[in-house]
Amino acid sequence: MLEKLKALARLYGQNFMPKLLEVLIRKKYGKSEFQRDCIAGMTVAVVSVPLSMALAIASGVSPAQGLYTAVVAGFFTALLGGSRYQIGGPTGAFVVIIFNVMQQYGGEGLAMTMLIAGLVLIIAGYLKLGTYIKYIPYPVVVGFTAGIGILLISTQIKDLLGLQIAAVPADFLPKWKAYLDNLDTFSYASLLITAISFGSIAYIQLRRPKLPAYLVSVVAATLIVAVFGLNIDTIGNKFGGIPHFLPMPRMPEFDIHLFLKVFPSGLTIAFLAGVESLLSATVVDGMSGDNHNSNAELIGQGASNIMSLLFGGVPATGAIARTATNFKANAYSPVAAVMQSAFILLFMLVLSPAAKYIPLSCLSCVLILIGWNMLNLEKIYKLLRGPRGDRYTLLATLLLTVLVDLNTAISVGFIMASVIFMHRMSREIEVATDEIVLPDTGSAGGRDVSQSLSERGVMSLRLSGPLFFGGAAQVSRFFRKIGEAPKVLILRMGYVPVVDATGANIIVEFIKKLKKYDTKIILSNVKKQPRRVLHDAFLKEGIDNHTISTASNFENALKMTRRYLRSKEKIVENE
């Protein structure tokens, strides 16, 4: 058996090996480890059941679809993913996108969106793009996460208060106008369940934190509704309950026109799934000391979304809260996530008749608390007190998420963060003229002669900071201000970490200008990346070693300068 697993591991390769396979091959797995995974899986299932149903309802689909997603995505995330403790399933990040797709294109449009997202994630994994997720600007992540939290809260007011509204507008501002216009239609039964739900969750989290607060709240509210027969919206009278088992897998018909229409939404889901799953994996790595495989994780999330599509589920990704719960429950391996799926399936099989009494107002309380946690006001406060550019990026991303759409918010936020970063880097570029004494003991009858570089016809320029297109104009202006061409120019580049094509072109043009005056140019302490870029640029422009010399450090550059000046003096004397 072990040899077969090793052969399978060689087939995957190191970059794409699922964490489950790695654990089974490299670590001991026996009865005690399986018991740990079973207990952790049961603990997470207790949390996942109410969350999955609540998130599905908020997304505009049936609660059963949320459970299907938790079962299927949880299983395939464990089977193919790259994190040891990751729990896959529906999350709050997708609620707004799913709701909008369902409103515009229905279930077939959602299926096509999930197919796009799954394929994009798998391709991204095989292209080894997982490591690049870390370059997403932090203010953008905080901004769109907080915006999604606000939108999630705003979708729950109708069920929370039991408002009698025939159709709730999709946009944020009209939605709240509809709520305010219909406040007098609230339900006393809904308010009662809301108060009980919030109160029980708060009490458990403060006094009994080891208990599953959401599940206890849902069970209590369900018992009250069932025993007292309250006239309130429930899963039963709104959705007809939940089925006993998973449906048969079905692949939807491919429609190229629908595919093109939902393509942007599919890309957004792929982006969010990639970001959230890798963030979740990174968080649990910090807790556990393990290291996730980011490319395998993307492949696992892509497969999870495609398989969830086949079983009638909704988009899924790694859920940070459930993943952290899994680790804290002493899980040992991805088998814990597999057991979570098995326990949710058992819940559907045994307890589905009781689910029809679950009140929607209780699930709205759960969702509002999820949205509140997504706001993360502490992070927002710290960013608002930070650099001005980060503040503007955060606010723009948040407001565009709430008032326009997520695609626009992420695009604008990313562009803003990039431009602000380039502006900051351009301010780090400095060009200074050295005033250093150049001793020479080889002239004036053996007497020590010390003259400044400028007196000997030598110019030393010290560059520091990244020499790229953002700050190239500043360097170019400095070069243009230089008057008389020197005999020797020393360019000190020890503090230039990177040079792009624009920066290289400015140096090339400056060297070509000095070449007309027979100036000797010495490049000092050039780093690896700038040396490679400048070498290629010099070759293309025909600049050879007769014009340019390189020195490993500034002291060697001064020695080369002294030798060059002596050779020039001897030539003059001979003439």
JOVENKA-V612008 format. One record per residue. N is the residue number from 0. RES is the residue in one letter. PSI is psi as a letter, one per 30 degrees, with the letter a starting at -180 (none if undefined). D_CENTER is the distance of its C-alpha to the mean C-alpha in whole Angstrom. Layout:
n	res	psi	d_center
N	RES	PSI	D_CENTER
N	RES	PSI	D_CENTER
This chain:
n	res	psi	d_center
0	M	e	37
1	L	e	36
2	E	e	37
3	K	e	35
4	L	e	32
5	K	e	32
6	A	e	33
7	L	e	30
8	A	e	28
9	R	e	29
10	L	e	29
11	Y	e	25
12	G	l	25
13	Q	e	23
14	N	f	19
15	F	g	19
16	M	k	21
17	P	k	20
18	K	e	20
19	L	e	23
20	L	e	25
21	E	e	25
22	V	e	26
23	L	e	29
24	I	e	30
25	R	f	29
26	K	l	30
27	K	k	33
28	Y	j	32
29	G	a	35
30	K	e	37
31	S	e	35
32	E	e	32
33	F	e	32
34	Q	e	34
35	R	e	31
36	D	e	28
37	C	e	31
38	I	e	31
39	A	e	27
40	G	e	26
41	M	e	29
42	T	e	27
43	V	e	24
44	A	e	26
45	V	e	28
46	V	e	25
47	S	e	23
48	V	e	26
49	P	e	26
50	L	e	23
51	S	e	23
52	M	e	26
53	A	e	25
54	L	e	21
55	A	e	23
56	I	e	26
57	A	f	24
58	S	f	22
59	G	g	26
60	V	l	26
61	S	l	29
62	P	f	28
63	A	e	29
64	Q	e	26
65	G	e	24
66	L	e	26
67	Y	e	26
68	T	e	22
69	A	e	22
70	V	e	25
71	V	e	24
72	A	e	20
73	G	e	20
74	F	e	23
75	F	f	21
76	T	e	18
77	A	e	20
78	L	e	22
79	L	f	20
80	G	l	17
81	G	g	16
82	S	k	16
83	R	f	19
84	Y	g	18
85	Q	k	16
86	I	j	17
87	G	l	16
88	G	a	17
89	P	k	17
90	T	l	15
91	G	f	15
92	A	f	12
93	F	f	14
94	V	e	18
95	V	e	18
96	I	e	17
97	I	e	20
98	F	e	22
99	N	e	22
100	V	e	23
101	M	e	25
102	Q	e	27
103	Q	e	27
104	Y	f	28
105	G	a	28
106	G	e	28
107	E	e	28
108	G	e	25
109	L	e	23
110	A	e	24
111	M	e	23
112	T	e	20
113	M	e	19
114	L	e	21
115	I	e	19
116	A	e	15
117	G	e	17
118	L	e	18
119	V	e	15
120	L	e	13
121	I	e	16
122	I	e	17
123	A	e	13
124	G	e	14
125	Y	f	18
126	L	g	17
127	K	h	15
128	L	f	12
129	G	e	10
130	T	f	10
131	Y	f	9
132	I	f	5
133	K	f	6
134	Y	g	7
135	I	k	5
136	P	k	8
137	Y	e	8
138	P	e	11
139	V	e	9
140	V	e	7
141	V	e	10
142	G	e	12
143	F	f	11
144	T	e	11
145	A	e	14
146	G	e	15
147	I	e	15
148	G	e	17
149	I	e	19
150	L	e	20
151	L	e	20
152	I	e	23
153	S	f	24
154	T	f	25
155	Q	f	27
156	I	e	30
157	K	e	32
158	D	e	32
159	L	e	32
160	L	f	35
161	G	h	36
162	L	k	37
163	Q	i	39
164	I	k	37
165	A	e	38
166	A	k	34
167	V	k	32
168	P	l	30
169	A	e	27
170	D	l	26
171	F	e	25
172	L	e	28
173	P	e	31
174	K	e	29
175	W	e	30
176	K	e	34
177	A	e	34
178	Y	e	34
179	L	e	36
180	D	f	39
181	N	g	39
182	L	f	39
183	D	f	42
184	T	g	42
185	F	l	40
186	S	k	41
187	Y	e	42
188	A	e	41
189	S	e	38
190	L	e	38
191	L	e	40
192	I	e	37
193	T	e	34
194	A	e	36
195	I	e	37
196	S	e	33
197	F	e	32
198	G	e	34
199	S	e	34
200	I	e	30
201	A	e	31
202	Y	e	34
203	I	e	32
204	Q	f	29
205	L	e	32
206	R	e	35
207	R	i	34
208	P	f	30
209	K	f	30
210	L	k	31
211	P	j	29
212	A	e	29
213	Y	e	28
214	L	e	30
215	V	e	33
216	S	e	32
217	V	e	32
218	V	e	35
219	A	e	37
220	A	e	37
221	T	e	37
222	L	e	41
223	I	e	42
224	V	e	41
225	A	e	43
226	V	e	46
227	F	f	47
228	G	h	46
229	L	k	44
230	N	j	44
231	I	l	40
232	D	k	37
233	T	l	36
234	I	e	34
235	G	e	38
236	N	f	39
237	K	e	36
238	F	f	35
239	G	g	38
240	G	a	36
241	I	l	34
242	P	l	35
243	H	f	36
244	F	l	34
245	L	k	32
246	P	l	33
247	M	k	34
248	P	k	31
249	R	k	31
250	M	k	30
251	P	l	30
252	E	k	32
253	F	k	30
254	D	j	31
255	I	e	29
256	H	e	30
257	L	e	28
258	F	e	25
259	L	e	25
260	K	e	25
261	V	g	22
262	F	e	20
263	P	e	18
264	S	e	17
265	G	e	16
266	L	e	14
267	T	e	12
268	I	e	12
269	A	e	11
270	F	e	8
271	L	e	7
272	A	e	9
273	G	e	7
274	V	e	3
275	E	e	6
276	S	e	8
277	L	e	7
278	L	e	6
279	S	e	10
280	A	e	11
281	T	e	10
282	V	e	12
283	V	f	15
284	D	e	15
285	G	e	16
286	M	e	19
287	S	f	20
288	G	g	20
289	D	l	19
290	N	k	17
291	H	l	15
292	N	j	15
293	S	e	12
294	N	e	14
295	A	e	16
296	E	e	13
297	L	e	12
298	I	e	16
299	G	e	16
300	Q	e	14
301	G	e	16
302	A	e	19
303	S	e	19
304	N	e	18
305	I	e	21
306	M	e	23
307	S	e	22
308	L	e	23
309	L	e	27
310	F	g	27
311	G	g	27
312	G	a	24
313	V	l	21
314	P	k	17
315	A	l	15
316	T	l	12
317	G	k	12
318	A	j	13
319	I	e	13
320	A	e	16
321	R	e	18
322	T	e	17
323	A	e	18
324	T	e	21
325	N	e	21
326	F	e	21
327	K	f	24
328	A	g	26
329	N	h	27
330	A	l	25
331	Y	e	26
332	S	l	24
333	P	f	22
334	V	f	26
335	A	e	25
336	A	e	23
337	V	e	25
338	M	e	28
339	Q	e	26
340	S	e	26
341	A	e	30
342	F	e	30
343	I	e	29
344	L	e	31
345	L	e	34
346	F	e	33
347	M	e	33
348	L	e	37
349	V	e	38
350	L	g	37
351	S	e	36
352	P	e	40
353	A	f	39
354	A	f	35
355	K	f	37
356	Y	f	38
357	I	k	35
358	P	k	35
359	L	f	32
360	S	e	32
361	C	e	31
362	L	e	28
363	S	e	27
364	C	e	28
365	V	e	25
366	L	e	23
367	I	e	23
368	L	e	23
369	I	e	19
370	G	e	19
371	W	e	20
372	N	e	18
373	M	f	15
374	L	e	16
375	N	i	16
376	L	f	19
377	E	e	19
378	K	e	16
379	I	e	17
380	Y	e	20
381	K	e	19
382	L	e	17
383	L	f	20
384	R	f	22
385	G	a	21
386	P	k	21
387	R	e	22
388	G	e	19
389	D	e	16
390	R	e	18
391	Y	e	19
392	T	e	15
393	L	e	15
394	L	e	18
395	A	e	18
396	T	e	14
397	L	e	16
398	L	e	19
399	L	e	18
400	T	e	16
401	V	e	19
402	L	f	22
403	V	c	21
404	D	l	18
405	L	e	14
406	N	e	14
407	T	e	16
408	A	e	14
409	I	e	11
410	S	e	13
411	V	e	15
412	G	e	13
413	F	e	11
414	I	e	15
415	M	e	16
416	A	e	14
417	S	e	15
418	V	e	19
419	I	e	19
420	F	e	17
421	M	e	20
422	H	e	23
423	R	e	22
424	M	e	22
425	S	e	25
426	R	f	27
427	E	f	27
428	I	k	29
429	E	k	33
430	V	k	36
431	A	l	39
432	T	k	42
433	D	k	44
434	E	i	47
435	I	k	48
436	V	k	52
437	L	j	53
438	P	k	56
439	D	j	58
440	T	g	61
441	G	g	62
442	S	l	64
443	A	h	67
444	G	h	70
445	G	f	67
446	R	k	66
447	D	k	63
448	V	k	61
449	S	j	58
450	Q	l	57
451	S	l	53
452	L	e	51
453	S	e	52
454	E	f	56
455	R	g	55
456	G	g	54
457	V	k	50
458	M	k	47
459	S	j	44
460	L	k	41
461	R	j	38
462	L	k	34
463	S	k	31
464	G	l	27
465	P	k	25
466	L	i	28
467	F	l	26
468	F	f	26
469	G	e	25
470	G	g	28
471	A	e	30
472	A	e	33
473	Q	e	33
474	V	e	34
475	S	e	36
476	R	e	38
477	F	e	39
478	F	e	40
479	R	f	43
480	K	f	44
481	I	k	46
482	G	c	49
483	E	k	52
484	A	k	50
485	P	l	51
486	K	e	52
487	V	k	49
488	L	k	46
489	I	j	43
490	L	j	40
491	R	j	38
492	M	g	34
493	G	f	33
494	Y	g	31
495	V	j	29
496	P	f	26
497	V	k	25
498	V	k	27
499	D	a	26
500	A	e	29
501	T	e	30
502	G	e	30
503	A	e	32
504	N	e	34
505	I	e	35
506	I	e	36
507	V	e	38
508	E	e	40
509	F	e	41
510	I	e	43
511	K	e	44
512	K	e	46
513	L	f	47
514	K	e	48
515	K	f	51
516	Y	g	53
517	D	h	53
518	T	k	50
519	K	k	49
520	I	k	45
521	I	k	44
522	L	k	40
523	S	k	39
524	N	h	36
525	V	k	34
526	K	l	31
527	K	e	30
528	Q	e	27
529	P	e	30
530	R	e	33
531	R	e	31
532	V	e	30
533	L	e	34
534	H	e	36
535	D	e	35
536	A	e	35
537	F	e	39
538	L	e	40
539	K	e	39
540	E	g	41
541	G	g	44
542	I	j	44
543	D	a	45
544	N	f	46
545	H	f	49
546	T	e	47
547	I	k	44
548	S	l	44
549	T	k	42
550	A	k	42
551	S	f	40
552	N	l	40
553	F	e	42
554	E	e	45
555	N	e	46
556	A	e	45
557	L	e	48
558	K	e	50
559	M	e	50
560	T	e	51
561	R	e	54
562	R	e	55
563	Y	e	54
564	L	e	56
565	R	e	59
566	S	e	59
567	K	e	59
568	E	e	62
569	K	e	64
570	I	e	64
571	V	e	65
572	E	e	68
573	N	e	69
574	E	none	69
